[in-house]
Amino acid sequence: QVQLVESGGGLVQPGGSLRLSCAASGSIRSMNAMGWYRQAPGLQRELVAAITSGGSTNYADFAKGRFTISRDNAKNTVYLQMNSLKPEDTAVYYCNALKLEAPKLYKYWGQGTQVTVSS
């Protein structure tokens, strides 16, 4: 069992930046992929960005050019750097980890961190 703890959320003005952190209780090297999702009120949870164990990254269209996902295996931490934030980025941001042990795929979630973009 892996526990994920997010931090770094808060209130920021439009155009500002935040860096979210996701600290894992175990080694993230064993995870096939880790990612960030978000969920705004009344909407479905959506992928923001993901990074594989090999370092490949994938971004939602709205995140491209503004957000950067990275990982520090030594610290068992994944980051999401968010720049040029917009009010529509307001949501709860969740960290996710995937581990494939064929034939099972294990998914782990953090408790979420609130990001509010408002003037």
Phi and psi restraints in degrees (range 20) as a CNS / XPLOR table:
assign (resid 1 and name C) (resid 2 and name N)
       (resid 2 and name CA) (resid 2 and name C) 1.0 -113.8 20.0 2
assign (resid 2 and name N) (resid 2 and name CA)
       (resid 2 and name C) (resid 3 and name N) 1.0 133.4 20.0 2
assign (resid 2 and name C) (resid 3 and name N)
       (resid 3 and name CA) (resid 3 and name C) 1.0 -107.4 20.0 2
assign (resid 3 and name N) (resid 3 and name CA)
       (resid 3 and name C) (resid 4 and name N) 1.0 136.2 20.0 2
assign (resid 3 and name C) (resid 4 and name N)
       (resid 4 and name CA) (resid 4 and name C) 1.0 -117.9 20.0 2
assign (resid 4 and name N) (resid 4 and name CA)
       (resid 4 and name C) (resid 5 and name N) 1.0 132.5 20.0 2
assign (resid 4 and name C) (resid 5 and name N)
       (resid 5 and name CA) (resid 5 and name C) 1.0 -127.2 20.0 2
assign (resid 5 and name N) (resid 5 and name CA)
       (resid 5 and name C) (resid 6 and name N) 1.0 116.5 20.0 2
assign (resid 5 and name C) (resid 6 and name N)
       (resid 6 and name CA) (resid 6 and name C) 1.0 -89.8 20.0 2
assign (resid 6 and name N) (resid 6 and name CA)
       (resid 6 and name C) (resid 7 and name N) 1.0 153.7 20.0 2
assign (resid 6 and name C) (resid 7 and name N)
       (resid 7 and name CA) (resid 7 and name C) 1.0 -155.7 20.0 2
assign (resid 7 and name N) (resid 7 and name CA)
       (resid 7 and name C) (resid 8 and name N) 1.0 167.1 20.0 2
assign (resid 7 and name C) (resid 8 and name N)
       (resid 8 and name CA) (resid 8 and name C) 1.0 104.8 20.0 2
assign (resid 8 and name N) (resid 8 and name CA)
       (resid 8 and name C) (resid 9 and name N) 1.0 -5.2 20.0 2
assign (resid 8 and name C) (resid 9 and name N)
       (resid 9 and name CA) (resid 9 and name C) 1.0 -72.8 20.0 2
assign (resid 9 and name N) (resid 9 and name CA)
       (resid 9 and name C) (resid 10 and name N) 1.0 172.8 20.0 2
assign (resid 9 and name C) (resid 10 and name N)
       (resid 10 and name CA) (resid 10 and name C) 1.0 160.4 20.0 2
assign (resid 10 and name N) (resid 10 and name CA)
       (resid 10 and name C) (resid 11 and name N) 1.0 -165.8 20.0 2
assign (resid 10 and name C) (resid 11 and name N)
       (resid 11 and name CA) (resid 11 and name C) 1.0 -99.4 20.0 2
assign (resid 11 and name N) (resid 11 and name CA)
       (resid 11 and name C) (resid 12 and name N) 1.0 130.0 20.0 2
assign (resid 11 and name C) (resid 12 and name N)
       (resid 12 and name CA) (resid 12 and name C) 1.0 -141.1 20.0 2
assign (resid 12 and name N) (resid 12 and name CA)
       (resid 12 and name C) (resid 13 and name N) 1.0 149.8 20.0 2
assign (resid 12 and name C) (resid 13 and name N)
       (resid 13 and name CA) (resid 13 and name C) 1.0 -78.7 20.0 2
assign (resid 13 and name N) (resid 13 and name CA)
       (resid 13 and name C) (resid 14 and name N) 1.0 154.8 20.0 2
assign (resid 13 and name C) (resid 14 and name N)
       (resid 14 and name CA) (resid 14 and name C) 1.0 -54.5 20.0 2
assign (resid 14 and name N) (resid 14 and name CA)
       (resid 14 and name C) (resid 15 and name N) 1.0 137.3 20.0 2
assign (resid 14 and name C) (resid 15 and name N)
       (resid 15 and name CA) (resid 15 and name C) 1.0 90.2 20.0 2
assign (resid 15 and name N) (resid 15 and name CA)
       (resid 15 and name C) (resid 16 and name N) 1.0 -9.8 20.0 2
assign (resid 15 and name C) (resid 16 and name N)
       (resid 16 and name CA) (resid 16 and name C) 1.0 -82.0 20.0 2
assign (resid 16 and name N) (resid 16 and name CA)
       (resid 16 and name C) (resid 17 and name N) 1.0 -176.4 20.0 2
assign (resid 16 and name C) (resid 17 and name N)
       (resid 17 and name CA) (resid 17 and name C) 1.0 -131.3 20.0 2
assign (resid 17 and name N) (resid 17 and name CA)
       (resid 17 and name C) (resid 18 and name N) 1.0 153.3 20.0 2
assign (resid 17 and name C) (resid 18 and name N)
       (resid 18 and name CA) (resid 18 and name C) 1.0 -143.7 20.0 2
assign (resid 18 and name N) (resid 18 and name CA)
       (resid 18 and name C) (resid 19 and name N) 1.0 151.0 20.0 2
assign (resid 18 and name C) (resid 19 and name N)
       (resid 19 and name CA) (resid 19 and name C) 1.0 -121.5 20.0 2
assign (resid 19 and name N) (resid 19 and name CA)
       (resid 19 and name C) (resid 20 and name N) 1.0 117.4 20.0 2
assign (resid 19 and name C) (resid 20 and name N)
       (resid 20 and name CA) (resid 20 and name C) 1.0 -91.1 20.0 2
assign (resid 20 and name N) (resid 20 and name CA)
       (resid 20 and name C) (resid 21 and name N) 1.0 145.6 20.0 2
assign (resid 20 and name C) (resid 21 and name N)
       (resid 21 and name CA) (resid 21 and name C) 1.0 -123.8 20.0 2
assign (resid 21 and name N) (resid 21 and name CA)
       (resid 21 and name C) (resid 22 and name N) 1.0 146.3 20.0 2
assign (resid 21 and name C) (resid 22 and name N)
       (resid 22 and name CA) (resid 22 and name C) 1.0 -130.6 20.0 2
assign (resid 22 and name N) (resid 22 and name CA)
       (resid 22 and name C) (resid 23 and name N) 1.0 108.1 20.0 2
assign (resid 22 and name C) (resid 23 and name N)
       (resid 23 and name CA) (resid 23 and name C) 1.0 -97.0 20.0 2
assign (resid 23 and name N) (resid 23 and name CA)
       (resid 23 and name C) (resid 24 and name N) 1.0 128.4 20.0 2
assign (resid 23 and name C) (resid 24 and name N)
       (resid 24 and name CA) (resid 24 and name C) 1.0 -100.0 20.0 2
assign (resid 24 and name N) (resid 24 and name CA)
       (resid 24 and name C) (resid 25 and name N) 1.0 146.6 20.0 2
assign (resid 24 and name C) (resid 25 and name N)
       (resid 25 and name CA) (resid 25 and name C) 1.0 -75.4 20.0 2
assign (resid 25 and name N) (resid 25 and name CA)
       (resid 25 and name C) (resid 26 and name N) 1.0 -21.6 20.0 2
assign (resid 25 and name C) (resid 26 and name N)
       (resid 26 and name CA) (resid 26 and name C) 1.0 -122.9 20.0 2
assign (resid 26 and name N) (resid 26 and name CA)
       (resid 26 and name C) (resid 27 and name N) 1.0 -173.3 20.0 2
assign (resid 26 and name C) (resid 27 and name N)
       (resid 27 and name CA) (resid 27 and name C) 1.0 -71.3 20.0 2
assign (resid 27 and name N) (resid 27 and name CA)
       (resid 27 and name C) (resid 28 and name N) 1.0 128.9 20.0 2
assign (resid 27 and name C) (resid 28 and name N)
       (resid 28 and name CA) (resid 28 and name C) 1.0 -81.7 20.0 2
assign (resid 28 and name N) (resid 28 and name CA)
       (resid 28 and name C) (resid 29 and name N) 1.0 -9.9 20.0 2
assign (resid 28 and name C) (resid 29 and name N)
       (resid 29 and name CA) (resid 29 and name C) 1.0 -61.7 20.0 2
assign (resid 29 and name N) (resid 29 and name CA)
       (resid 29 and name C) (resid 30 and name N) 1.0 -28.2 20.0 2
assign (resid 29 and name C) (resid 30 and name N)
       (resid 30 and name CA) (resid 30 and name C) 1.0 -80.7 20.0 2
assign (resid 30 and name N) (resid 30 and name CA)
       (resid 30 and name C) (resid 31 and name N) 1.0 -8.1 20.0 2
assign (resid 30 and name C) (resid 31 and name N)
       (resid 31 and name CA) (resid 31 and name C) 1.0 -85.9 20.0 2
assign (resid 31 and name N) (resid 31 and name CA)
       (resid 31 and name C) (resid 32 and name N) 1.0 134.8 20.0 2
assign (resid 31 and name C) (resid 32 and name N)
       (resid 32 and name CA) (resid 32 and name C) 1.0 -69.0 20.0 2
assign (resid 32 and name N) (resid 32 and name CA)
       (resid 32 and name C) (resid 33 and name N) 1.0 -33.9 20.0 2
assign (resid 32 and name C) (resid 33 and name N)
       (resid 33 and name CA) (resid 33 and name C) 1.0 -157.9 20.0 2
assign (resid 33 and name N) (resid 33 and name CA)
       (resid 33 and name C) (resid 34 and name N) 1.0 153.4 20.0 2
assign (resid 33 and name C) (resid 34 and name N)
       (resid 34 and name CA) (resid 34 and name C) 1.0 -134.8 20.0 2
assign (resid 34 and name N) (resid 34 and name CA)
       (resid 34 and name C) (resid 35 and name N) 1.0 150.4 20.0 2
assign (resid 34 and name C) (resid 35 and name N)
       (resid 35 and name CA) (resid 35 and name C) 1.0 -155.1 20.0 2
assign (resid 35 and name N) (resid 35 and name CA)
       (resid 35 and name C) (resid 36 and name N) 1.0 173.3 20.0 2
assign (resid 35 and name C) (resid 36 and name N)
       (resid 36 and name CA) (resid 36 and name C) 1.0 -120.2 20.0 2
assign (resid 36 and name N) (resid 36 and name CA)
       (resid 36 and name C) (resid 37 and name N) 1.0 134.7 20.0 2
assign (resid 36 and name C) (resid 37 and name N)
       (resid 37 and name CA) (resid 37 and name C) 1.0 -122.0 20.0 2
assign (resid 37 and name N) (resid 37 and name CA)
       (resid 37 and name C) (resid 38 and name N) 1.0 165.0 20.0 2
assign (resid 37 and name C) (resid 38 and name N)
       (resid 38 and name CA) (resid 38 and name C) 1.0 -142.6 20.0 2
assign (resid 38 and name N) (resid 38 and name CA)
       (resid 38 and name C) (resid 39 and name N) 1.0 156.1 20.0 2
assign (resid 38 and name C) (resid 39 and name N)
       (resid 39 and name CA) (resid 39 and name C) 1.0 -143.0 20.0 2
assign (resid 39 and name N) (resid 39 and name CA)
       (resid 39 and name C) (resid 40 and name N) 1.0 118.1 20.0 2
assign (resid 39 and name C) (resid 40 and name N)
       (resid 40 and name CA) (resid 40 and name C) 1.0 -93.4 20.0 2
assign (resid 40 and name N) (resid 40 and name CA)
       (resid 40 and name C) (resid 41 and name N) 1.0 156.9 20.0 2
assign (resid 40 and name C) (resid 41 and name N)
       (resid 41 and name CA) (resid 41 and name C) 1.0 -54.9 20.0 2
assign (resid 41 and name N) (resid 41 and name CA)
       (resid 41 and name C) (resid 42 and name N) 1.0 130.1 20.0 2
assign (resid 41 and name C) (resid 42 and name N)
       (resid 42 and name CA) (resid 42 and name C) 1.0 79.6 20.0 2
assign (resid 42 and name N) (resid 42 and name CA)
       (resid 42 and name C) (resid 43 and name N) 1.0 -0.3 20.0 2
assign (resid 42 and name C) (resid 43 and name N)
       (resid 43 and name CA) (resid 43 and name C) 1.0 -118.1 20.0 2
assign (resid 43 and name N) (resid 43 and name CA)
       (resid 43 and name C) (resid 44 and name N) 1.0 162.8 20.0 2
assign (resid 43 and name C) (resid 44 and name N)
       (resid 44 and name CA) (resid 44 and name C) 1.0 -77.7 20.0 2
assign (resid 44 and name N) (resid 44 and name CA)
       (resid 44 and name C) (resid 45 and name N) 1.0 155.5 20.0 2
assign (resid 44 and name C) (resid 45 and name N)
       (resid 45 and name CA) (resid 45 and name C) 1.0 -67.2 20.0 2
assign (resid 45 and name N) (resid 45 and name CA)
       (resid 45 and name C) (resid 46 and name N) 1.0 136.2 20.0 2
assign (resid 45 and name C) (resid 46 and name N)
       (resid 46 and name CA) (resid 46 and name C) 1.0 -132.5 20.0 2
assign (resid 46 and name N) (resid 46 and name CA)
       (resid 46 and name C) (resid 47 and name N) 1.0 151.4 20.0 2
assign (resid 46 and name C) (resid 47 and name N)
       (resid 47 and name CA) (resid 47 and name C) 1.0 -70.2 20.0 2
assign (resid 47 and name N) (resid 47 and name CA)
       (resid 47 and name C) (resid 48 and name N) 1.0 136.2 20.0 2
assign (resid 47 and name C) (resid 48 and name N)
       (resid 48 and name CA) (resid 48 and name C) 1.0 -102.4 20.0 2
assign (resid 48 and name N) (resid 48 and name CA)
       (resid 48 and name C) (resid 49 and name N) 1.0 -53.5 20.0 2
assign (resid 48 and name C) (resid 49 and name N)
       (resid 49 and name CA) (resid 49 and name C) 1.0 -161.4 20.0 2
assign (resid 49 and name N) (resid 49 and name CA)
       (resid 49 and name C) (resid 50 and name N) 1.0 153.6 20.0 2
assign (resid 49 and name C) (resid 50 and name N)
       (resid 50 and name CA) (resid 50 and name C) 1.0 -142.1 20.0 2
assign (resid 50 and name N) (resid 50 and name CA)
       (resid 50 and name C) (resid 51 and name N) 1.0 155.5 20.0 2
assign (resid 50 and name C) (resid 51 and name N)
       (resid 51 and name CA) (resid 51 and name C) 1.0 -140.1 20.0 2
assign (resid 51 and name N) (resid 51 and name CA)
       (resid 51 and name C) (resid 52 and name N) 1.0 133.3 20.0 2
assign (resid 51 and name C) (resid 52 and name N)
       (resid 52 and name CA) (resid 52 and name C) 1.0 -87.3 20.0 2
assign (resid 52 and name N) (resid 52 and name CA)
       (resid 52 and name C) (resid 53 and name N) 1.0 173.0 20.0 2
assign (resid 52 and name C) (resid 53 and name N)
       (resid 53 and name CA) (resid 53 and name C) 1.0 -63.6 20.0 2
assign (resid 53 and name N) (resid 53 and name CA)
       (resid 53 and name C) (resid 54 and name N) 1.0 -24.5 20.0 2
assign (resid 53 and name C) (resid 54 and name N)
       (resid 54 and name CA) (resid 54 and name C) 1.0 -86.8 20.0 2
assign (resid 54 and name N) (resid 54 and name CA)
       (resid 54 and name C) (resid 55 and name N) 1.0 -4.7 20.0 2
assign (resid 54 and name C) (resid 55 and name N)
       (resid 55 and name CA) (resid 55 and name C) 1.0 97.5 20.0 2
assign (resid 55 and name N) (resid 55 and name CA)
       (resid 55 and name C) (resid 56 and name N) 1.0 -0.1 20.0 2
assign (resid 55 and name C) (resid 56 and name N)
       (resid 56 and name CA) (resid 56 and name C) 1.0 -70.6 20.0 2
assign (resid 56 and name N) (resid 56 and name CA)
       (resid 56 and name C) (resid 57 and name N) 1.0 142.8 20.0 2
assign (resid 56 and name C) (resid 57 and name N)
       (resid 57 and name CA) (resid 57 and name C) 1.0 -121.4 20.0 2
assign (resid 57 and name N) (resid 57 and name CA)
       (resid 57 and name C) (resid 58 and name N) 1.0 155.7 20.0 2
assign (resid 57 and name C) (resid 58 and name N)
       (resid 58 and name CA) (resid 58 and name C) 1.0 -142.4 20.0 2
assign (resid 58 and name N) (resid 58 and name CA)
       (resid 58 and name C) (resid 59 and name N) 1.0 136.0 20.0 2
assign (resid 58 and name C) (resid 59 and name N)
       (resid 59 and name CA) (resid 59 and name C) 1.0 -128.3 20.0 2
assign (resid 59 and name N) (resid 59 and name CA)
       (resid 59 and name C) (resid 60 and name N) 1.0 145.6 20.0 2
assign (resid 59 and name C) (resid 60 and name N)
       (resid 60 and name CA) (resid 60 and name C) 1.0 -67.2 20.0 2
assign (resid 60 and name N) (resid 60 and name CA)
       (resid 60 and name C) (resid 61 and name N) 1.0 154.4 20.0 2
assign (resid 60 and name C) (resid 61 and name N)
       (resid 61 and name CA) (resid 61 and name C) 1.0 -55.9 20.0 2
assign (resid 61 and name N) (resid 61 and name CA)
       (resid 61 and name C) (resid 62 and name N) 1.0 -40.0 20.0 2
assign (resid 61 and name C) (resid 62 and name N)
       (resid 62 and name CA) (resid 62 and name C) 1.0 -69.1 20.0 2
assign (resid 62 and name N) (resid 62 and name CA)
       (resid 62 and name C) (resid 63 and name N) 1.0 -17.4 20.0 2
assign (resid 62 and name C) (resid 63 and name N)
       (resid 63 and name CA) (resid 63 and name C) 1.0 -94.7 20.0 2
assign (resid 63 and name N) (resid 63 and name CA)
       (resid 63 and name C) (resid 64 and name N) 1.0 -20.1 20.0 2
assign (resid 63 and name C) (resid 64 and name N)
       (resid 64 and name CA) (resid 64 and name C) 1.0 -61.4 20.0 2
assign (resid 64 and name N) (resid 64 and name CA)
       (resid 64 and name C) (resid 65 and name N) 1.0 130.2 20.0 2
assign (resid 64 and name C) (resid 65 and name N)
       (resid 65 and name CA) (resid 65 and name C) 1.0 85.4 20.0 2
assign (resid 65 and name N) (resid 65 and name CA)
       (resid 65 and name C) (resid 66 and name N) 1.0 -12.3 20.0 2
assign (resid 65 and name C) (resid 66 and name N)
       (resid 66 and name CA) (resid 66 and name C) 1.0 -118.5 20.0 2
assign (resid 66 and name N) (resid 66 and name CA)
       (resid 66 and name C) (resid 67 and name N) 1.0 -35.4 20.0 2
assign (resid 66 and name C) (resid 67 and name N)
       (resid 67 and name CA) (resid 67 and name C) 1.0 -111.1 20.0 2
assign (resid 67 and name N) (resid 67 and name CA)
       (resid 67 and name C) (resid 68 and name N) 1.0 148.2 20.0 2
assign (resid 67 and name C) (resid 68 and name N)
       (resid 68 and name CA) (resid 68 and name C) 1.0 -135.4 20.0 2
assign (resid 68 and name N) (resid 68 and name CA)
       (resid 68 and name C) (resid 69 and name N) 1.0 126.1 20.0 2
assign (resid 68 and name C) (resid 69 and name N)
       (resid 69 and name CA) (resid 69 and name C) 1.0 -99.9 20.0 2
assign (resid 69 and name N) (resid 69 and name CA)
       (resid 69 and name C) (resid 70 and name N) 1.0 142.2 20.0 2
assign (resid 69 and name C) (resid 70 and name N)
       (resid 70 and name CA) (resid 70 and name C) 1.0 -150.1 20.0 2
assign (resid 70 and name N) (resid 70 and name CA)
       (resid 70 and name C) (resid 71 and name N) 1.0 166.3 20.0 2
assign (resid 70 and name C) (resid 71 and name N)
       (resid 71 and name CA) (resid 71 and name C) 1.0 -138.9 20.0 2
assign (resid 71 and name N) (resid 71 and name CA)
       (resid 71 and name C) (resid 72 and name N) 1.0 145.8 20.0 2
assign (resid 71 and name C) (resid 72 and name N)
       (resid 72 and name CA) (resid 72 and name C) 1.0 -121.9 20.0 2
assign (resid 72 and name N) (resid 72 and name CA)
       (resid 72 and name C) (resid 73 and name N) 1.0 99.1 20.0 2
assign (resid 72 and name C) (resid 73 and name N)
       (resid 73 and name CA) (resid 73 and name C) 1.0 -63.3 20.0 2
assign (resid 73 and name N) (resid 73 and name CA)
       (resid 73 and name C) (resid 74 and name N) 1.0 -33.0 20.0 2
assign (resid 73 and name C) (resid 74 and name N)
       (resid 74 and name CA) (resid 74 and name C) 1.0 -65.1 20.0 2
assign (resid 74 and name N) (resid 74 and name CA)
       (resid 74 and name C) (resid 75 and name N) 1.0 -31.5 20.0 2
assign (resid 74 and name C) (resid 75 and name N)
       (resid 75 and name CA) (resid 75 and name C) 1.0 -100.3 20.0 2
assign (resid 75 and name N) (resid 75 and name CA)
       (resid 75 and name C) (resid 76 and name N) 1.0 0.5 20.0 2
assign (resid 75 and name C) (resid 76 and name N)
       (resid 76 and name CA) (resid 76 and name C) 1.0 51.9 20.0 2
assign (resid 76 and name N) (resid 76 and name CA)
       (resid 76 and name C) (resid 77 and name N) 1.0 46.0 20.0 2
assign (resid 76 and name C) (resid 77 and name N)
       (resid 77 and name CA) (resid 77 and name C) 1.0 -135.2 20.0 2
assign (resid 77 and name N) (resid 77 and name CA)
       (resid 77 and name C) (resid 78 and name N) 1.0 140.8 20.0 2
assign (resid 77 and name C) (resid 78 and name N)
       (resid 78 and name CA) (resid 78 and name C) 1.0 -116.6 20.0 2
assign (resid 78 and name N) (resid 78 and name CA)
       (resid 78 and name C) (resid 79 and name N) 1.0 142.6 20.0 2
assign (resid 78 and name C) (resid 79 and name N)
       (resid 79 and name CA) (resid 79 and name C) 1.0 -120.8 20.0 2
assign (resid 79 and name N) (resid 79 and name CA)
       (resid 79 and name C) (resid 80 and name N) 1.0 155.0 20.0 2
assign (resid 79 and name C) (resid 80 and name N)
       (resid 80 and name CA) (resid 80 and name C) 1.0 -132.8 20.0 2
assign (resid 80 and name N) (resid 80 and name CA)
       (resid 80 and name C) (resid 81 and name N) 1.0 107.0 20.0 2
assign (resid 80 and name C) (resid 81 and name N)
       (resid 81 and name CA) (resid 81 and name C) 1.0 -87.4 20.0 2
assign (resid 81 and name N) (resid 81 and name CA)
       (resid 81 and name C) (resid 82 and name N) 1.0 123.2 20.0 2
assign (resid 81 and name C) (resid 82 and name N)
       (resid 82 and name CA) (resid 82 and name C) 1.0 -119.1 20.0 2
assign (resid 82 and name N) (resid 82 and name CA)
       (resid 82 and name C) (resid 83 and name N) 1.0 119.3 20.0 2
assign (resid 82 and name C) (resid 83 and name N)
       (resid 83 and name CA) (resid 83 and name C) 1.0 -117.1 20.0 2
assign (resid 83 and name N) (resid 83 and name CA)
       (resid 83 and name C) (resid 84 and name N) 1.0 164.5 20.0 2
assign (resid 83 and name C) (resid 84 and name N)
       (resid 84 and name CA) (resid 84 and name C) 1.0 50.0 20.0 2
assign (resid 84 and name N) (resid 84 and name CA)
       (resid 84 and name C) (resid 85 and name N) 1.0 48.5 20.0 2
assign (resid 84 and name C) (resid 85 and name N)
       (resid 85 and name CA) (resid 85 and name C) 1.0 -66.6 20.0 2
assign (resid 85 and name N) (resid 85 and name CA)
       (resid 85 and name C) (resid 86 and name N) 1.0 146.1 20.0 2
assign (resid 85 and name C) (resid 86 and name N)
       (resid 86 and name CA) (resid 86 and name C) 1.0 -120.6 20.0 2
assign (resid 86 and name N) (resid 86 and name CA)
       (resid 86 and name C) (resid 87 and name N) 1.0 157.4 20.0 2
assign (resid 86 and name C) (resid 87 and name N)
       (resid 87 and name CA) (resid 87 and name C) 1.0 -55.0 20.0 2
assign (resid 87 and name N) (resid 87 and name CA)
       (resid 87 and name C) (resid 88 and name N) 1.0 -33.5 20.0 2
assign (resid 87 and name C) (resid 88 and name N)
       (resid 88 and name CA) (resid 88 and name C) 1.0 -72.4 20.0 2
assign (resid 88 and name N) (resid 88 and name CA)
       (resid 88 and name C) (resid 89 and name N) 1.0 -5.3 20.0 2
assign (resid 88 and name C) (resid 89 and name N)
       (resid 89 and name CA) (resid 89 and name C) 1.0 -82.9 20.0 2
assign (resid 89 and name N) (resid 89 and name CA)
       (resid 89 and name C) (resid 90 and name N) 1.0 -5.5 20.0 2
assign (resid 89 and name C) (resid 90 and name N)
       (resid 90 and name CA) (resid 90 and name C) 1.0 -61.5 20.0 2
assign (resid 90 and name N) (resid 90 and name CA)
       (resid 90 and name C) (resid 91 and name N) 1.0 124.5 20.0 2
assign (resid 90 and name C) (resid 91 and name N)
       (resid 91 and name CA) (resid 91 and name C) 1.0 -178.4 20.0 2
assign (resid 91 and name N) (resid 91 and name CA)
       (resid 91 and name C) (resid 92 and name N) 1.0 171.1 20.0 2
assign (resid 91 and name C) (resid 92 and name N)
       (resid 92 and name CA) (resid 92 and name C) 1.0 -88.8 20.0 2
assign (resid 92 and name N) (resid 92 and name CA)
       (resid 92 and name C) (resid 93 and name N) 1.0 128.0 20.0 2
assign (resid 92 and name C) (resid 93 and name N)
       (resid 93 and name CA) (resid 93 and name C) 1.0 -103.5 20.0 2
assign (resid 93 and name N) (resid 93 and name CA)
       (resid 93 and name C) (resid 94 and name N) 1.0 129.3 20.0 2
assign (resid 93 and name C) (resid 94 and name N)
       (resid 94 and name CA) (resid 94 and name C) 1.0 -117.0 20.0 2
assign (resid 94 and name N) (resid 94 and name CA)
       (resid 94 and name C) (resid 95 and name N) 1.0 140.7 20.0 2
assign (resid 94 and name C) (resid 95 and name N)
       (resid 95 and name CA) (resid 95 and name C) 1.0 -90.9 20.0 2
assign (resid 95 and name N) (resid 95 and name CA)
       (resid 95 and name C) (resid 96 and name N) 1.0 144.4 20.0 2
assign (resid 95 and name C) (resid 96 and name N)
       (resid 96 and name CA) (resid 96 and name C) 1.0 -136.1 20.0 2
assign (resid 96 and name N) (resid 96 and name CA)
       (resid 96 and name C) (resid 97 and name N) 1.0 143.6 20.0 2
assign (resid 96 and name C) (resid 97 and name N)
       (resid 97 and name CA) (resid 97 and name C) 1.0 -132.5 20.0 2
assign (resid 97 and name N) (resid 97 and name CA)
       (resid 97 and name C) (resid 98 and name N) 1.0 139.7 20.0 2
assign (resid 97 and name C) (resid 98 and name N)
       (resid 98 and name CA) (resid 98 and name C) 1.0 -120.8 20.0 2
assign (resid 98 and name N) (resid 98 and name CA)
       (resid 98 and name C) (resid 99 and name N) 1.0 135.2 20.0 2
assign (resid 98 and name C) (resid 99 and name N)
       (resid 99 and name CA) (resid 99 and name C) 1.0 -134.4 20.0 2
assign (resid 99 and name N) (resid 99 and name CA)
       (resid 99 and name C) (resid 100 and name N) 1.0 120.6 20.0 2
assign (resid 99 and name C) (resid 100 and name N)
       (resid 100 and name CA) (resid 100 and name C) 1.0 -98.0 20.0 2
assign (resid 100 and name N) (resid 100 and name CA)
       (resid 100 and name C) (resid 101 and name N) 1.0 116.7 20.0 2
assign (resid 100 and name C) (resid 101 and name N)
       (resid 101 and name CA) (resid 101 and name C) 1.0 -124.4 20.0 2
assign (resid 101 and name N) (resid 101 and name CA)
       (resid 101 and name C) (resid 102 and name N) 1.0 87.0 20.0 2
assign (resid 101 and name C) (resid 102 and name N)
       (resid 102 and name CA) (resid 102 and name C) 1.0 -47.4 20.0 2
assign (resid 102 and name N) (resid 102 and name CA)
       (resid 102 and name C) (resid 103 and name N) 1.0 132.6 20.0 2
assign (resid 102 and name C) (resid 103 and name N)
       (resid 103 and name CA) (resid 103 and name C) 1.0 -93.1 20.0 2
assign (resid 103 and name N) (resid 103 and name CA)
       (resid 103 and name C) (resid 104 and name N) 1.0 8.8 20.0 2
assign (resid 103 and name C) (resid 104 and name N)
       (resid 104 and name CA) (resid 104 and name C) 1.0 -95.4 20.0 2
assign (resid 104 and name N) (resid 104 and name CA)
       (resid 104 and name C) (resid 105 and name N) 1.0 143.0 20.0 2
assign (resid 104 and name C) (resid 105 and name N)
       (resid 105 and name CA) (resid 105 and name C) 1.0 -114.7 20.0 2
assign (resid 105 and name N) (resid 105 and name CA)
       (resid 105 and name C) (resid 106 and name N) 1.0 119.7 20.0 2
assign (resid 105 and name C) (resid 106 and name N)
       (resid 106 and name CA) (resid 106 and name C) 1.0 -98.1 20.0 2
assign (resid 106 and name N) (resid 106 and name CA)
       (resid 106 and name C) (resid 107 and name N) 1.0 134.2 20.0 2
assign (resid 106 and name C) (resid 107 and name N)
       (resid 107 and name CA) (resid 107 and name C) 1.0 -120.8 20.0 2
assign (resid 107 and name N) (resid 107 and name CA)
       (resid 107 and name C) (resid 108 and name N) 1.0 134.2 20.0 2
assign (resid 107 and name C) (resid 108 and name N)
       (resid 108 and name CA) (resid 108 and name C) 1.0 -124.9 20.0 2
assign (resid 108 and name N) (resid 108 and name CA)
       (resid 108 and name C) (resid 109 and name N) 1.0 144.3 20.0 2
assign (resid 108 and name C) (resid 109 and name N)
       (resid 109 and name CA) (resid 109 and name C) 1.0 -129.4 20.0 2
assign (resid 109 and name N) (resid 109 and name CA)
       (resid 109 and name C) (resid 110 and name N) 1.0 146.4 20.0 2
assign (resid 109 and name C) (resid 110 and name N)
       (resid 110 and name CA) (resid 110 and name C) 1.0 -86.1 20.0 2
assign (resid 110 and name N) (resid 110 and name CA)
       (resid 110 and name C) (resid 111 and name N) 1.0 -178.9 20.0 2
assign (resid 110 and name C) (resid 111 and name N)
       (resid 111 and name CA) (resid 111 and name C) 1.0 -85.6 20.0 2
assign (resid 111 and name N) (resid 111 and name CA)
       (resid 111 and name C) (resid 112 and name N) 1.0 -12.4 20.0 2
assign (resid 111 and name C) (resid 112 and name N)
       (resid 112 and name CA) (resid 112 and name C) 1.0 95.9 20.0 2
assign (resid 112 and name N) (resid 112 and name CA)
       (resid 112 and name C) (resid 113 and name N) 1.0 153.1 20.0 2
assign (resid 112 and name C) (resid 113 and name N)
       (resid 113 and name CA) (resid 113 and name C) 1.0 -135.9 20.0 2
assign (resid 113 and name N) (resid 113 and name CA)
       (resid 113 and name C) (resid 114 and name N) 1.0 134.2 20.0 2
assign (resid 113 and name C) (resid 114 and name N)
       (resid 114 and name CA) (resid 114 and name C) 1.0 -80.2 20.0 2
assign (resid 114 and name N) (resid 114 and name CA)
       (resid 114 and name C) (resid 115 and name N) 1.0 131.5 20.0 2
assign (resid 114 and name C) (resid 115 and name N)
       (resid 115 and name CA) (resid 115 and name C) 1.0 -118.9 20.0 2
assign (resid 115 and name N) (resid 115 and name CA)
       (resid 115 and name C) (resid 116 and name N) 1.0 123.3 20.0 2
assign (resid 115 and name C) (resid 116 and name N)
       (resid 116 and name CA) (resid 116 and name C) 1.0 -123.6 20.0 2
assign (resid 116 and name N) (resid 116 and name CA)
       (resid 116 and name C) (resid 117 and name N) 1.0 122.7 20.0 2
assign (resid 116 and name C) (resid 117 and name N)
       (resid 117 and name CA) (resid 117 and name C) 1.0 -110.6 20.0 2
assign (resid 117 and name N) (resid 117 and name CA)
       (resid 117 and name C) (resid 118 and name N) 1.0 110.4 20.0 2
assign (resid 117 and name C) (resid 118 and name N)
       (resid 118 and name CA) (resid 118 and name C) 1.0 -159.4 20.0 2
assign (resid 118 and name N) (resid 118 and name CA)
       (resid 118 and name C) (resid 119 and name N) 1.0 148.2 20.0 2
